[in-house]
Amino acid sequence: MIRTAALAFALTLSLGGAALANPSTTDPAKVPAGSYVLDKKHASLTVKIVHMGFSHYTLRFNGLDGGFTYDPANWQATKVAFTVDPKSVDTNDGAFNKQIAGYFEADKFPAISFASTALQGGADGKGTLTGDLTLHGVTKQVTLDVTFDGAGHGITPLGTRLGFSGSTQIKRSDFGISNFVLNQFTSDEVDVIFELEFEKK
């Protein structure tokens, strides 16, 4: 009897896992209160920059960390803290990775950070997150366009998982990332795209 029940549960997970894992709500007021940490295995930060007008060259940062404390009764007051390791840049070419990290002067400025100051959103799950971005030793206010993709149990029935998608555009020159090579071969405008999942502690 126990073996049969276990088999049935396993089949339920294998056949219906996608449905079980779907977000149960996209309403911020229904998200459980608590502290949430980044699920680093399900987080991506990609950057696109125009290369000589031929392409929107894409690179990825793998060293991400972040989190926030959430209160559904006052979700607009949520403060998000996020960090990126500039040495974690990934172009699928080790030598080029080091060259790109050099533009960030990663030894001198070992972290890129974002600290939110304001959150606005609507019933459709779309909103903006404004905060201070510190990059290359320079801090500027930026606004991210964010979509709340939903909250639910995720893979673990007793857990809580949140998902967000978003983007923004910055100018590298605003943060002192500018030299002859960059100015000759790449755009000043940089598109930043992120897909993030957080888990409740």
Stockholm file with secondary structure:
# STOCKHOLM 1.0

chainA/1-201         MIRTAALAFALTLSLGGAALANPSTTDPAKVPAGSYVLDKKHASLTVKIVHMGFSHYTLRFNGLDGGFTYDPANWQATKVAFTVDPKSVDTNDGAFNKQIAGYFEADKFPAISFASTALQGGADGKGTLTGDLTLHGVTKQVTLDVTFDGAGHGITPLGTRLGFSGSTQIKRSDFGISNFVLNQFTSDEVDVIFELEFEKK
#=GR chainA/1-201 SS CHHHHHHHHHHHHHHHHHHHHSCSBCCGGGSCCEEEEEEEEEEEEEEEEEETTTEEEEEEECCEEEEEEECGGGGGGCCEEEEECGGGEECSCHHHHHHHHHHTTTTTSCCEEEEEEEEEECTTSEEEEEEEEEETTEEEEEEEEEEEEEEECTTSTTCCEEEEEEEEEEEGGGGTCCCHHHHHHEEEEEEEEEEEEEEEC
#=GC SS_cons         CHHHHHHHHHHHHHHHHHHHHSCSBCCGGGSCCEEEEEEEEEEEEEEEEEETTTEEEEEEECCEEEEEEECGGGGGGCCEEEEECGGGEECSCHHHHHHHHHHTTTTTSCCEEEEEEEEEECTTSEEEEEEEEEETTEEEEEEEEEEEEEEECTTSTTCCEEEEEEEEEEEGGGGTCCCHHHHHHEEEEEEEEEEEEEEEC
//
